[in-house]
Amino acid sequence: MKRNENIVLLSKDHHFGLLCAWKINKGLKDGISPERIATFVKFYWENNQCKHFEEEERYLFPYIDNGLTRQALAEHQQMREMVEVIINQHDTEVLALFAELLKRHIRYEERELFPYMEAHLSDDTLAEIGRNLGASHHTERDDYDDPFWL
C-alpha cells in the first residue's frame, strides 16, 4: 500500500517495530534467557519505540479524535506498562505478549488508522504533519550489540 509521503517516516519505523517483535519471538523460541531479551527490549524502547510513540502522539493523533486514535493511544499506554514489567521482572510471558501487541498495533495503524487519516485529513494538514515530522524525526538505531536472534 502506498503511504502518503508526509507520514511515510512513521511507516518506515513500523518496519523496525515488526523486526523487534520478530527478534523477541525468535529469542523466546530459541530459549534465550529472558534477561538478555529484556535488555534488548529496554534498548529498543529507549532508542526507538518510545520516540516513535511520542511523534505519533504529538504530530499525528491531535488531528483526529475518535475511536481509532483512542485505540492507538490505549495500546501505546499498554505497551509502556508492559515495558516496565519486562525491564524489572524479565517475564517471558510478558515478553511474548508485548511482541504480539506490538505486531498487532503496527498492523492496525498501517491497515486502519493511517488509511483513515490519509482519507480524512486535508492535503494542507498532511503537509503540516510532514513538516513537523521531518524537522524532529528520530533515526532508528539498529546497532544493538547482542544479536541473540541469530
N, C-alpha and C positions, 0 to 999 in steps of 0.2 A: 504494500500500500504506500502510495506517495504521500509523504508528510509535508505539511506547509513549511516552507523554508524558515519561517520565523520561530517555529518550535522544534525544528529538526535536531537541535542540540540536545534537547531533553530525550528525544527518541534514541539518539546515539548513546546517551548514558544508559538507557534501558538495556542495550546490548551487554554492557558490563554488569548490570544487575542480574541479568539472566545467567551470565557466566559465574557470578558469585554464588548463586543458588546451586548451579551445577557442581562447583568446587566443593561446597558444603556436602552435598549429597554423595559425591564421589568419595570424599574423606570418610563419611559415615559408613558407606558401603565397604570400603577397604579396611575398616577397623582402626582408623587413625584416632589417636587419643582426643577426647573432646576438648582438652585444654589447648591442643595445637589448633584445632578448628576454631575454637573460641577466640584465640589470639588473632587469627586471620579475620574473623568477623569484626573484632574491635578495630583492626587496621582498616578494613574496607569501610566500615561505618564512619570512622572519624575522617577518612581521606576522600570518601566518595559519596556514599549514600546519604549521609546526613546533609551534606551540602546540596545534593540534588533535591531532596525534600524541601529544604529551605527555599531554593529557587522556584520550585513549583508553587509553594505556598505564598511566596512574595510576589512573583511576577505573572503567574498564570491563573491561579484559583480566584483571586479577587474579582475577576471579570464575570464569573458565573457563580451564582449562589443557588444551588439546587441539590437534589439528591445525589447527583453524580459527583459533584465536588465534595459534598459532605461524606460520601463513602470513601473517597480517596483520603480525605483528612483523617477519618477514623482509622483507616488502615495504616496511615503514617504513624499515628499515635500508638497503635497496637504494636507496630514494629519497633518503635522507640522503646517501649516497655520490654519487649522480648529481648532486645539487645542488652539491656541492663541485666536481665536474668542470665543471658548467655555469658556475659563478661564476668559476672560474680559467681555463678554456680556451675558453669560448663556442663549444662544439662543436655544430653543427646536428644531427648525428646523435643526440647525447645529449639535446638538447632534444626531439627528436621521440620518442625512447624514453621520456623522462620523462613527457611528456604522455600517451602511450599507457598507461604503467604507472599513472599517477595515475587515469586514467579507469577502467581495469580494476579497480584496487584499490577505488575507491569503489563500483563496481557489485558487486564481491564482498562488501564489507561490507553494503551495502544489501540484497542478494538472498540472501545465505547466512549471514554471521556474525551480523548483528543479529537476523534472524528466529530463528536458533538460540538466541541469548541470551534473547530475549523468551520463547521457549517453555520454556527450561530454568532460568531464574532465578526465584526466588520474588518475589512482589509486594513483600515487605519489602526484598529485596536491590535490586530495581529502584528502589524509593523511595529507598534509601540512595544509589545511584548518582545519581539525580536531584538529591538534596540537595547532594551533593558537586559535581556539575557546575554547579548553579545558583549555588553560592557562589563559584566561581572561573572560570567560563566566560569565555573571551576574546570580545571583539566583533570580528567580521570587519572588516577595513579594505578598503574598495574605493575608495580615493582616490588611486590611482596617477596621476601627473601626465604620463605619456607614453602616451596611448591609441593605440599603434601598430596596433591591430587594427581601427580604424575605417576 
